[in-house]
């Protein structure tokens, strides 16, 4: 029971902070979310019989978050606005790149509670 209470507290706190912010859409990016979840599922499906699939999912989400972050940074660097150091191009793209890390660690934290 304690596991589910902690899961509820973590989820409610995270969602509450997202909602409390002025712009909820700023913390939601479906492509970043799908990328992280797909990496987590792929990592869990590759688990050996002795491995815990929930733990593997969380680990995969963190790794997917870092991969998504690196892909985002590469895309930012390859944009025309990066050469001119245009913050109107760089800052929003950097925020989306950071979302993959956020999603990865949130799913890792939740998977630790389910493990």
N, C-alpha and C positions, 0 to 999 in steps of 0.2 A: 504494500500500500504506500509506503514511504517513497518508493520509486516513482509512482504515478503522481504523488503530490509534488515531488521535486520537478518532474516533467511539466506539470501544470504551472508551477511558479516560474520556471524558466521561460516557457512559452508565453505566458501572460505578460511577463515583464518585457520580453522582447517585442511582442506585438504592441504593448502599451507605449513603449518608447517610439516605435515606428509611427503610431497614430498621433502621439503627442507632438511630434515634429510638425512644422507648418505645412510641409509639402510631402504627403505620403508617397506620391509618385516618385519622389527622389530616391526612395529606398527599394523600389520595385522595378526590376528589369527582367522580363521573362526569358530573354536569351541567356543572360548570365545564370539565372536560376535553373533553367533546363540544362545548361552545360554542366553545372556543378552536380545536379542530381543524376544526370546520365553518367558522369564519371564515377559517382558513388555506387550506382547500380552495377556498372561494369566491373568495378573493383570487387564488389560483393559477390558477383557471379563467378569471379575467378578464384574464390576461396577454396582452399583444400577442405577435406572432410573434417579435420580437427579444428579449423578456424571458425570463429564466430562471425556469421554474416553481418550482423548489426555493427560490430566493431569494424569490420572491413568496409562497410558502407560509409561510416563516419570518417575513416582514414582516407577513403577514396574521395570523399567530398572535400576534405582539406587539400589533398593533392590536386583535385580538379580546380579548387579555388586559386591555388598558386599558378596552375597552368593558365587559367583564364586571365589572371592578373598579368602574367607575362605576355600573353597574346594581346591583351589590351594595350600594354605599354608599347609593344612593337607596332600596333596599328596607330597609336598616337604619334610615334616618332616618324612614321611614314606619311603622315598628313602634311598638307601644304602649310597649315597654320603653325605647325611645330617649328618650321624653319624661321618663321617671323616671330616666334614666341608670342602667339596670339592667345591670351588667356580665355577668350570666348570660345575657342576651339579646344584648348588643352584641358581646362578645368572640368567641363562636363564629361569629357571622355575619360579623364582620370577617375572621376567619381564612379562611372560604370565599371571601370577596371577594378576598382577597390570593392565593388559589390560582390564580386566572385569570392574574394577572401572572406567577406562578412558571411555570406551564405554558407561557405564551406565550414567555417568555425561554428556557426549556429547548428548546422546539422551534426557536426562532430560532438558538440556539447549535448545535444538531444540524444544521440546514439549512445553516449556514455551512460546516460540515465537509464536507457533501455537494456543495457548490457548486463 
